[in-house]
Amino acid sequence: MSDGEPARRHNGRVHQDSGSASGALPSGIPRPWWIYQGTGRPLHDVSLEEILPPPPPWRTFGGVSACPPDGDGGPGALSDRDDTPTEPPAPPEDEQDTARRLGAAPLGVRSDPEEADLVNAALILRRPLLVTGRPGTGKSTLAYRISRELGLGRVLRWPITTRSTLRAGLYGYDAVGRVHAAAAGQASEGDTHEPGPEDIGDFLQLGPLGTAMLPHRLPRVLLIDEFDKSDIDLPNDLLDIFEAGEYSIPELVRIRRRRPAVSVLTDDPERSTVIASGRVRCSAFPVVIITSNGERDFPPAFLRRCLQLRLPDPDADRLAAIVAAHLGRADDPRARELIQMFLERSEREGGLAADQLLNAVYLVTAQSHVPGPEWEELLQAVWHRLDSAAGST
């Protein structure tokens, strides 16, 4: 069976038969214990909840949603496994965002066995996966492939900068906006009271990390992108969150006696949740994908709590699959020639990104452009050295 056919269940596990040259793993068949198959195609006739083993005892957190159950899969929906209230299912994947990253169709080739091994190990052990590799090797894309294949909905993305803090990933609180709103209300009503606890939820919103740690029935996919840009303290700051599976919001903890439950916005568009006593504990630990270009070292304590995967540079078959997924033109002779030229230049230049190849293929095929004497100069601009662009030596 090729990758174009759906996955099937067998003895409680999902399997895909090998049979096509493009779909088979180098070892011939997928591992029997794999849940994530590495094809990017959604599971067929089975849900993740049916095949995902329970977490290890040391990774069991038991969070409970504070939202009242409504029986329709809304806030506080009951788990299928027990009567524990959980958050509503994740929103559907953002189709435009996913298409930009994965293309209009699945790649049609499996992931490398090492990649699938480590993704599945992270799923079963409920551990973050630190993904390194050169720019353009598909590190960020991996989160979207996992989410699409396992049916986990919208990916929560936390792009890291030098100013990113743990609090920003967990939640944001607009204290100034709250004071201004209170002042405006006082001016219109002649009221001299200070803002009370009843309105605090209007000025507090959970971030990507905070939303991922809500007590969901199935894990959310959290992409922590370009982690090597972070402040030196952020890896250590994340340790307690990853180990405890919970966090608190001091602004809500302080008013828990007057407001034991507060409705706040989440990182999902048009979604809210209820926080009880200012504390959040996860139920299903999220699928955490942390990407790094390998530009810095991380503390040993942080590395010990992560599984580590290094993605290799894509080969000709994978590049052809990427072109086909995004542009549908991998069989165009000009595209095949460009792929070979790209591989040769990438080796000379110390590595190029796959999106640089897509740019070149699009230039040639979309405009019916016939390469001429000026083509080499244009390729030099499109396929520039990544280390030079980054200012490194």
Sine and cosine of phi, psi and omega as CSV:
sin_phi,cos_phi,sin_psi,cos_psi,sin_omega,cos_omega
0.00,0.00,0.68,-0.73,-0.03,-1.00
-1.00,0.01,0.15,-0.99,0.04,-1.00
-0.92,0.38,-0.23,0.97,0.05,-1.00
-0.97,0.25,-0.19,0.98,0.00,-1.00
-0.99,-0.17,0.43,-0.90,-0.07,-1.00
-0.95,0.31,0.34,-0.94,0.11,-0.99
-0.95,0.30,0.47,-0.88,0.02,-1.00
-0.80,-0.59,0.41,-0.91,0.03,-1.00
-1.00,0.06,0.57,-0.82,0.11,-0.99
-0.41,-0.91,0.88,-0.48,0.00,-1.00
0.80,0.60,0.68,0.73,0.09,-1.00
0.98,0.18,0.08,1.00,0.00,-1.00
-0.80,-0.60,0.34,-0.94,0.03,-1.00
-0.99,-0.12,0.77,-0.64,-0.01,-1.00
-0.79,-0.61,0.48,-0.88,0.17,-0.99
-0.76,-0.65,0.82,-0.57,-0.02,-1.00
-0.93,0.36,0.57,-0.82,0.11,-0.99
-1.00,0.07,0.39,-0.92,-0.01,-1.00
0.07,-1.00,-0.45,0.89,0.03,-1.00
-0.97,-0.24,0.53,-0.85,-0.01,-1.00
-0.90,0.44,-0.56,0.83,-0.03,-1.00
-0.98,0.19,-0.44,0.90,-0.13,-0.99
-0.99,-0.11,-0.33,0.95,-0.12,-0.99
-0.98,0.18,0.56,-0.83,0.15,-0.99
-0.94,0.34,0.38,-0.92,0.07,-1.00
-0.82,0.58,-0.54,0.84,0.00,-1.00
-0.99,0.17,-0.08,1.00,0.08,-1.00
0.97,-0.24,-0.72,0.70,-0.05,-1.00
-0.67,-0.74,0.41,-0.91,0.09,-1.00
-0.95,0.32,0.36,-0.93,0.03,-1.00
-0.93,0.38,0.62,-0.78,-0.02,-1.00
-0.88,0.47,-0.43,0.90,-0.08,-1.00
-1.00,-0.01,-0.06,1.00,-0.04,-1.00
-0.91,0.41,0.67,-0.74,0.21,-0.98
-0.99,-0.17,-0.80,0.60,0.13,-0.99
-0.98,0.18,0.86,-0.51,-0.08,-1.00
-1.00,-0.01,-0.27,0.96,0.03,-1.00
0.99,0.13,0.32,0.95,0.01,-1.00
-0.98,-0.19,-0.35,0.94,-0.08,-1.00
0.99,0.17,0.02,1.00,0.02,-1.00
-1.00,-0.07,0.67,-0.74,-0.05,-1.00
-0.86,0.51,0.52,-0.86,0.10,-0.99
-0.84,0.54,0.54,-0.84,-0.08,-1.00
-0.88,-0.48,0.80,-0.60,0.07,-1.00
0.87,0.50,0.46,0.89,0.02,-1.00
-0.34,-0.94,0.53,-0.85,0.07,-1.00
-0.94,-0.34,0.39,-0.92,0.00,-1.00
-0.87,0.50,-0.60,0.80,-0.04,-1.00
-0.88,0.48,-0.48,0.87,-0.01,-1.00
-0.96,0.27,-0.48,0.88,-0.16,-0.99
-0.91,-0.41,-0.18,0.98,0.00,-1.00
-0.99,0.16,0.86,-0.51,0.01,-1.00
-0.90,0.44,0.37,-0.93,0.07,-1.00
-0.90,0.44,0.41,-0.91,-0.03,-1.00
-0.94,0.34,0.36,-0.93,0.14,-0.99
-0.87,0.50,0.43,-0.90,-0.03,-1.00
-0.82,0.57,-0.57,0.82,-0.03,-1.00
-0.99,0.17,-0.04,1.00,0.06,-1.00
-0.85,-0.53,0.42,0.91,0.04,-1.00
-0.98,-0.18,0.81,-0.59,-0.14,-0.99
-0.90,-0.44,-0.53,0.85,0.15,-0.99
0.92,0.39,0.55,0.83,0.05,-1.00
-0.92,0.39,0.50,-0.87,-0.02,-1.00
-0.79,-0.61,0.70,-0.71,0.01,-1.00
-0.95,0.32,0.63,-0.78,0.07,-1.00
-1.00,0.01,-0.07,1.00,0.01,-1.00
-0.96,0.26,0.66,-0.75,0.06,-1.00
-0.93,0.37,0.70,-0.72,-0.01,-1.00
-0.93,0.36,0.60,-0.80,0.04,-1.00
-0.89,-0.45,-0.07,1.00,0.08,-1.00
0.98,0.21,-0.01,1.00,-0.04,-1.00
-0.87,-0.50,0.39,0.92,-0.02,-1.00
0.98,0.18,0.18,0.98,0.02,-1.00
-1.00,0.08,-0.32,-0.95,-0.01,-1.00
-0.80,0.60,0.70,-0.72,0.01,-1.00
0.95,0.30,0.44,0.90,0.02,-1.00
-0.88,0.48,0.54,-0.84,-0.02,-1.00
-0.99,0.12,0.63,-0.77,0.05,-1.00
-0.92,0.39,0.54,-0.84,0.04,-1.00
-0.94,0.35,-0.36,0.93,-0.07,-1.00
-1.00,0.05,-0.48,0.88,-0.01,-1.00
-0.43,-0.90,-0.19,-0.98,-0.04,-1.00
-0.99,-0.15,0.35,0.94,-0.02,-1.00
-0.97,0.23,0.83,-0.55,0.04,-1.00
-0.91,0.41,0.72,-0.70,0.05,-1.00
-0.76,-0.64,0.15,-0.99,0.05,-1.00
-0.93,0.37,0.34,-0.94,0.06,-1.00
-0.90,0.43,0.34,-0.94,0.04,-1.00
-0.84,0.55,0.43,-0.90,0.01,-1.00
-0.88,0.48,0.51,-0.86,0.10,-1.00
-0.87,0.49,0.39,-0.92,0.07,-1.00
-0.85,0.52,0.39,-0.92,0.03,-1.00
-0.86,0.51,0.56,-0.83,0.09,-1.00
-0.95,0.30,0.97,-0.24,-0.15,-0.99
-0.87,0.49,-0.65,0.76,-0.01,-1.00
-0.93,0.38,-0.70,0.72,0.01,-1.00
-0.90,0.44,-0.69,0.72,0.00,-1.00
-0.91,0.41,-0.65,0.76,0.01,-1.00
-0.90,0.43,-0.59,0.80,0.04,-1.00
-0.89,0.45,-0.55,0.83,-0.09,-1.00
-1.00,-0.04,-0.60,0.80,-0.07,-1.00
-0.97,-0.25,-0.29,0.96,-0.11,-0.99
1.00,-0.04,0.05,-1.00,-0.07,-1.00
-0.98,0.21,-0.30,0.95,-0.04,-1.00
-0.65,-0.76,0.41,-0.91,0.08,-1.00
-0.86,0.51,0.36,-0.93,-0.10,-1.00
-0.89,0.45,-0.54,0.84,-0.04,-1.00
1.00,0.08,0.03,1.00,0.12,-0.99
-0.78,-0.63,0.49,-0.87,0.02,-1.00
-0.98,0.21,0.35,-0.94,0.15,-0.99
-0.93,0.36,0.31,-0.95,0.13,-0.99
-0.86,0.50,0.60,-0.80,-0.02,-1.00
-0.83,0.56,-0.60,0.80,0.01,-1.00
-0.89,0.45,-0.65,0.76,0.03,-1.00
-0.88,0.48,-0.75,0.66,-0.01,-1.00
-0.90,0.44,-0.63,0.78,0.05,-1.00
-0.84,0.54,-0.75,0.66,-0.10,-1.00
-0.96,0.27,-0.58,0.81,0.08,-1.00
-0.88,0.47,-0.70,0.71,0.01,-1.00
-0.92,0.38,-0.62,0.79,0.06,-1.00
-0.89,0.46,-0.67,0.75,0.04,-1.00
-0.90,0.44,-0.63,0.77,0.04,-1.00
-0.88,0.48,-0.74,0.67,-0.11,-0.99
-0.96,0.27,-0.62,0.78,-0.03,-1.00
-1.00,0.08,-0.14,0.99,-0.04,-1.00
0.84,0.54,0.77,0.64,0.02,-1.00
-0.86,-0.51,0.52,-0.85,0.11,-0.99
-0.90,0.43,0.47,-0.88,0.04,-1.00
-0.90,-0.43,0.90,-0.43,0.04,-1.00
-1.00,0.00,0.90,-0.43,-0.10,-1.00
-0.94,-0.34,0.87,-0.49,0.02,-1.00
-0.90,-0.44,0.23,-0.97,-0.01,-1.00
0.45,-0.89,0.22,-0.98,0.00,-1.00
-0.93,0.36,0.39,-0.92,0.02,-1.00
-0.82,0.57,0.65,-0.76,0.06,-1.00
1.00,0.09,0.18,0.98,0.00,-1.00
-1.00,-0.01,-0.02,1.00,0.09,-1.00
0.99,-0.15,0.42,0.91,-0.04,-1.00
-0.91,0.42,-0.79,0.61,-0.01,-1.00
-0.93,0.37,-0.58,0.82,-0.01,-1.00
-0.87,0.49,-0.49,0.87,-0.04,-1.00
-0.84,0.54,-0.64,0.77,0.00,-1.00
-0.87,0.49,-0.64,0.77,-0.03,-1.00
-0.96,0.28,-0.56,0.83,0.07,-1.00
-0.90,0.43,-0.69,0.73,0.01,-1.00
-0.88,0.47,-0.73,0.68,-0.05,-1.00
-0.89,0.46,-0.69,0.73,-0.01,-1.00
-0.91,0.41,-0.71,0.71,-0.07,-1.00
-0.92,0.38,-0.62,0.78,-0.08,-1.00
-1.00,-0.08,0.00,1.00,0.06,-1.00
0.92,0.39,0.67,0.74,-0.09,-1.00
-0.99,-0.16,0.14,0.99,0.16,-0.99
0.98,0.21,-0.40,-0.92,-0.10,-1.00
-0.88,0.48,0.75,-0.67,0.06,-1.00
-0.98,0.20,0.75,-0.66,0.10,-0.99
-1.00,0.02,0.88,-0.47,-0.08,-1.00
-0.92,-0.40,0.79,-0.61,0.05,-1.00
-0.90,-0.44,1.00,-0.09,0.03,-1.00
-0.97,0.25,0.80,-0.60,-0.10,-0.99
-1.00,-0.06,0.68,-0.73,0.14,-0.99
-0.79,-0.61,0.03,-1.00,0.02,-1.00
-0.91,0.41,-0.31,0.95,-0.02,-1.00
-0.98,-0.17,0.05,1.00,-0.03,-1.00
-0.93,0.37,0.67,-0.74,0.03,-1.00
-0.81,-0.58,0.29,-0.96,0.04,-1.00
-0.87,0.50,-0.67,0.74,-0.02,-1.00
-0.87,0.49,-0.66,0.75,0.00,-1.00
-0.88,0.47,-0.57,0.82,0.05,-1.00
-0.95,0.32,-0.51,0.86,-0.03,-1.00
-0.99,0.12,-0.77,0.63,-0.05,-1.00
-0.25,-0.97,0.30,-0.95,0.13,-0.99
-0.82,-0.58,0.64,-0.77,-0.01,-1.00
-0.78,-0.62,0.87,-0.49,-0.03,-1.00
-1.00,-0.06,0.98,0.19,-0.02,-1.00
-0.91,0.41,-0.63,0.78,-0.02,-1.00
-0.91,0.42,-0.69,0.72,0.03,-1.00
-0.88,0.48,-0.58,0.82,0.01,-1.00
-0.92,0.39,-0.67,0.74,0.02,-1.00
-0.90,0.43,-0.68,0.74,0.01,-1.00
-0.89,0.45,-0.66,0.75,0.02,-1.00
-0.90,0.44,-0.63,0.78,0.03,-1.00
-0.91,0.41,-0.65,0.76,0.01,-1.00
-0.90,0.43,-0.64,0.77,0.03,-1.00
-0.91,0.42,-0.63,0.78,0.03,-1.00
-0.92,0.40,-0.61,0.79,0.04,-1.00
-0.91,0.42,-0.66,0.75,-0.03,-1.00
-0.91,0.42,-0.60,0.80,-0.04,-1.00
-0.98,0.18,-0.49,0.87,-0.07,-1.00
-0.95,-0.31,-0.07,1.00,-0.05,-1.00
0.93,0.37,0.41,0.91,-0.04,-1.00
-1.00,-0.03,0.63,-0.78,-0.01,-1.00
-0.94,-0.34,0.15,0.99,-0.02,-1.00
-0.96,0.26,0.55,-0.83,0.11,-0.99
-0.97,0.26,0.35,-0.94,0.01,-1.00
-0.86,0.51,0.72,-0.69,-0.02,-1.00
-1.00,-0.09,0.08,-1.00,-0.06,-1.00
-0.94,0.34,-0.27,0.96,-0.11,-0.99
-0.92,0.38,-0.36,0.93,-0.08,-1.00
-0.96,-0.27,0.06,1.00,-0.15,-0.99
-0.90,0.43,-0.53,0.85,-0.03,-1.00
-0.89,0.45,-0.39,0.92,0.03,-1.00
-0.94,0.34,-0.27,0.96,-0.10,-0.99
-0.87,-0.49,0.30,0.96,-0.02,-1.00
-0.76,-0.65,0.76,-0.65,0.00,-1.00
-0.68,-0.73,0.73,-0.68,0.05,-1.00
-0.95,0.32,0.58,-0.81,0.08,-1.00
-1.00,0.03,-0.10,-1.00,-0.02,-1.00
-0.87,0.50,-0.71,0.70,0.01,-1.00
-0.92,0.40,-0.69,0.72,0.01,-1.00
-0.88,0.47,-0.62,0.78,0.03,-1.00
-0.94,0.35,-0.65,0.76,0.00,-1.00
-0.89,0.46,-0.49,0.87,-0.06,-1.00
-1.00,0.05,0.02,1.00,0.10,-1.00
-0.90,0.44,0.40,-0.92,-0.05,-1.00
-0.97,0.26,0.97,0.22,0.03,-1.00
-0.99,0.12,0.48,-0.88,0.07,-1.00
-0.93,0.36,-0.70,0.72,0.09,-1.00
-0.93,-0.36,0.50,-0.87,-0.05,-1.00
-0.91,0.42,0.59,-0.81,0.19,-0.98
-1.00,0.07,0.43,-0.90,0.09,-1.00
-1.00,-0.10,0.85,-0.53,0.00,-1.00
-0.90,-0.43,0.85,-0.52,0.06,-1.00
-0.97,-0.22,0.92,-0.40,0.11,-0.99
-0.98,-0.18,0.98,-0.21,-0.27,-0.96
-0.99,-0.14,0.72,-0.69,0.05,-1.00
0.86,0.52,0.84,0.54,-0.09,-1.00
-0.92,0.39,-0.39,0.92,-0.01,-1.00
-0.95,0.32,-0.13,0.99,0.11,-0.99
-0.99,0.13,-0.13,0.99,-0.17,-0.99
-0.94,0.33,0.33,-0.94,0.16,-0.99
-0.87,0.50,0.45,-0.89,-0.10,-0.99
-0.88,0.48,-0.42,0.91,-0.06,-1.00
-1.00,0.04,-0.28,0.96,-0.12,-0.99
-0.88,0.47,-0.67,0.74,0.03,-1.00
-0.84,0.55,-0.69,0.73,0.03,-1.00
-0.93,0.37,-0.56,0.83,0.01,-1.00
-0.90,0.44,-0.50,0.87,-0.03,-1.00
-0.98,0.22,-0.30,0.95,-0.12,-0.99
-0.83,0.56,-0.75,0.66,-0.08,-1.00
-0.91,0.41,-0.60,0.80,0.03,-1.00
-0.89,0.46,-0.73,0.69,-0.02,-1.00
-0.91,0.42,-0.57,0.82,-0.03,-1.00
-0.99,0.14,-0.68,0.73,-0.07,-1.00
-0.99,0.12,-0.43,0.90,-0.04,-1.00
0.92,0.39,0.41,0.91,-0.03,-1.00
-0.43,-0.90,0.27,-0.96,0.08,-1.00
-0.42,-0.91,0.23,-0.97,0.03,-1.00
-0.82,-0.57,0.38,-0.92,0.06,-1.00
-0.90,-0.43,0.98,-0.20,-0.13,-0.99
-0.80,0.59,-0.59,0.80,-0.02,-1.00
-0.89,0.46,-0.50,0.87,0.03,-1.00
-1.00,0.00,-0.52,0.86,0.05,-1.00
-0.88,0.48,-0.63,0.78,-0.05,-1.00
-0.91,0.42,-0.45,0.89,-0.06,-1.00
-0.94,-0.35,0.29,0.96,-0.12,-0.99
-0.88,0.48,-0.46,0.89,0.00,-1.00
-0.97,0.25,-0.57,0.82,0.02,-1.00
-1.00,0.07,-0.56,0.83,0.04,-1.00
-0.76,-0.65,0.99,0.11,-0.04,-1.00
-0.91,0.42,-0.37,0.93,0.01,-1.00
-0.66,-0.75,0.74,-0.68,-0.05,-1.00
-0.75,-0.66,0.75,-0.67,0.07,-1.00
-1.00,0.07,0.78,-0.62,-0.01,-1.00
-0.74,-0.67,0.36,-0.93,0.09,-1.00
-0.97,0.24,0.44,-0.90,0.09,-1.00
-0.93,-0.36,-0.04,-1.00,0.02,-1.00
-0.97,0.26,-0.28,0.96,0.05,-1.00
-0.98,0.22,0.71,-0.70,-0.01,-1.00
-0.84,0.54,0.72,-0.69,0.07,-1.00
0.86,0.51,0.46,0.89,0.03,-1.00
-0.89,-0.46,0.55,-0.83,0.09,-1.00
-0.68,-0.73,0.23,-0.97,0.06,-1.00
-0.57,-0.82,0.13,-0.99,0.02,-1.00
-0.92,-0.40,0.79,-0.61,0.03,-1.00
-0.97,-0.25,0.83,-0.56,0.00,-1.00
-0.99,-0.17,0.79,-0.61,0.06,-1.00
0.85,0.53,0.36,0.93,0.07,-1.00
0.96,0.27,0.25,0.97,-0.06,-1.00
-0.82,-0.58,0.56,-0.83,0.02,-1.00
-0.78,-0.62,0.75,-0.66,0.09,-1.00
-0.75,-0.66,0.71,-0.71,-0.05,-1.00
-0.97,0.24,0.37,-0.93,0.15,-0.99
-0.97,-0.23,-0.89,0.46,0.12,-0.99
-0.99,-0.13,0.89,-0.45,0.00,-1.00
-0.88,0.47,0.72,-0.69,-0.09,-1.00
-0.91,0.40,0.37,-0.93,0.16,-0.99
-0.99,0.15,0.97,-0.24,-0.11,-0.99
-0.98,-0.20,0.89,-0.45,0.06,-1.00
-0.94,-0.34,0.89,-0.45,-0.01,-1.00
-0.93,-0.36,0.86,-0.51,-0.04,-1.00
-0.97,-0.23,0.55,-0.84,0.01,-1.00
-0.50,-0.86,0.63,-0.78,0.08,-1.00
-1.00,0.07,0.10,1.00,0.03,-1.00
0.97,0.25,0.42,0.91,-0.06,-1.00
-1.00,0.06,-0.10,0.99,0.01,-1.00
-0.45,-0.89,0.30,-0.95,0.07,-1.00
-1.00,-0.08,0.50,-0.87,0.04,-1.00
-0.94,-0.35,0.41,-0.91,-0.05,-1.00
-0.86,0.51,0.58,-0.82,0.02,-1.00
-0.83,0.55,-0.60,0.80,0.00,-1.00
-0.89,0.45,-0.58,0.82,0.04,-1.00
-0.94,0.33,-0.71,0.71,-0.02,-1.00
-0.89,0.45,-0.55,0.83,-0.02,-1.00
-0.90,0.44,-0.45,0.89,-0.05,-1.00
-1.00,-0.05,0.04,1.00,-0.01,-1.00
-0.86,-0.50,0.46,-0.89,0.31,-0.95
-1.00,0.01,0.51,-0.86,-0.12,-0.99
-0.85,-0.53,0.74,-0.67,0.00,-1.00
-0.75,-0.66,0.78,-0.63,0.12,-0.99
-0.95,-0.32,0.85,-0.53,-0.01,-1.00
-1.00,0.08,0.76,-0.65,0.06,-1.00
-0.98,0.22,0.23,-0.97,0.12,-0.99
-0.91,0.42,0.66,-0.75,-0.02,-1.00
-0.91,0.41,0.61,-0.80,0.04,-1.00
-1.00,0.02,-0.09,-1.00,-0.09,-1.00
-0.88,0.47,-0.67,0.74,-0.01,-1.00
-0.90,0.44,-0.67,0.74,-0.02,-1.00
-0.94,0.34,-0.60,0.80,0.05,-1.00
-0.90,0.44,-0.64,0.77,0.04,-1.00
-0.89,0.45,-0.62,0.78,0.03,-1.00
-0.92,0.39,-0.61,0.79,0.04,-1.00
-0.90,0.43,-0.70,0.72,0.04,-1.00
-0.88,0.48,-0.69,0.72,-0.01,-1.00
-0.90,0.44,-0.64,0.77,-0.03,-1.00
-0.92,0.40,-0.63,0.77,-0.08,-1.00
-1.00,0.00,-0.59,0.81,-0.13,-0.99
-0.85,-0.52,-0.29,0.96,0.01,-1.00
0.92,0.39,0.46,0.89,-0.11,-0.99
-0.78,-0.63,0.44,0.90,-0.06,-1.00
-0.91,0.41,-0.42,0.91,-0.02,-1.00
-1.00,0.04,-0.04,1.00,0.07,-1.00
-0.93,0.38,0.79,-0.61,-0.02,-1.00
-0.82,0.57,-0.57,0.82,0.01,-1.00
-0.92,0.39,-0.59,0.81,0.04,-1.00
-0.92,0.39,-0.68,0.73,0.01,-1.00
-0.89,0.45,-0.62,0.78,0.03,-1.00
-0.91,0.41,-0.65,0.76,0.01,-1.00
-0.91,0.42,-0.60,0.80,0.02,-1.00
-0.88,0.48,-0.70,0.72,0.01,-1.00
-0.91,0.42,-0.69,0.73,0.05,-1.00
-0.88,0.48,-0.63,0.77,-0.01,-1.00
-0.89,0.46,-0.71,0.70,0.00,-1.00
-0.88,0.48,-0.67,0.75,0.01,-1.00
-0.91,0.41,-0.70,0.72,-0.01,-1.00
-0.93,0.36,-0.61,0.79,0.02,-1.00
-0.87,0.49,-0.63,0.78,0.03,-1.00
-0.91,0.40,-0.64,0.77,0.01,-1.00
-0.94,0.35,-0.60,0.80,-0.12,-0.99
-1.00,0.01,0.00,1.00,0.01,-1.00
0.99,0.14,0.40,0.92,0.06,-1.00
0.94,-0.34,0.81,-0.59,0.11,-0.99
-0.85,-0.53,0.30,-0.95,-0.04,-1.00
-1.00,-0.06,0.51,-0.86,-0.03,-1.00
-0.88,0.48,-0.53,0.85,-0.01,-1.00
-0.93,0.37,-0.37,0.93,0.11,-0.99
-0.93,0.37,-0.60,0.80,0.10,-1.00
-0.91,0.42,-0.69,0.72,0.01,-1.00
-0.86,0.51,-0.64,0.77,0.03,-1.00
-0.86,0.51,-0.70,0.71,-0.04,-1.00
-0.93,0.37,-0.69,0.73,0.00,-1.00
-0.88,0.47,-0.66,0.75,-0.01,-1.00
-0.91,0.42,-0.66,0.76,0.02,-1.00
-0.86,0.50,-0.65,0.76,-0.07,-1.00
-0.97,0.23,-0.72,0.69,-0.16,-0.99
-1.00,0.05,-0.56,0.83,-0.07,-1.00
-0.95,0.31,-0.52,0.85,-0.06,-1.00
-0.96,-0.28,0.20,0.98,-0.06,-1.00
0.76,0.65,0.66,0.75,-0.07,-1.00
-0.99,0.17,0.74,-0.67,0.09,-1.00
-0.98,-0.19,0.91,-0.42,-0.04,-1.00
-0.81,0.58,0.74,-0.68,0.03,-1.00
-0.82,-0.57,-0.29,-0.96,-0.03,-1.00
-0.87,0.50,-0.47,0.88,-0.04,-1.00
-0.99,0.14,-0.14,0.99,-0.11,-0.99
-0.89,0.45,-0.63,0.77,-0.01,-1.00
-0.89,0.46,-0.62,0.78,0.03,-1.00
-0.92,0.40,-0.63,0.77,0.02,-1.00
-0.92,0.39,-0.66,0.75,0.05,-1.00
-0.88,0.47,-0.59,0.80,0.02,-1.00
-0.87,0.49,-0.59,0.81,0.01,-1.00
-0.97,0.24,-0.66,0.75,-0.03,-1.00
-0.96,0.29,-0.63,0.78,-0.03,-1.00
-0.98,-0.19,0.80,0.60,0.00,-1.00
-0.96,0.27,0.38,-0.92,0.03,-1.00
-0.90,0.43,0.73,-0.69,-0.03,-1.00
-0.96,0.30,-0.56,0.83,0.00,-1.00
-0.94,0.34,-0.56,0.83,0.07,-1.00
-0.92,0.40,-0.66,0.75,0.01,-1.00
-0.90,0.44,-0.51,0.86,0.00,-1.00
-1.00,0.06,-0.09,1.00,0.04,-1.00
0.99,0.13,0.25,0.97,0.01,-1.00
-1.00,-0.06,0.19,-0.98,-0.08,-1.00
-0.96,-0.27,0.00,0.00,0.00,0.00
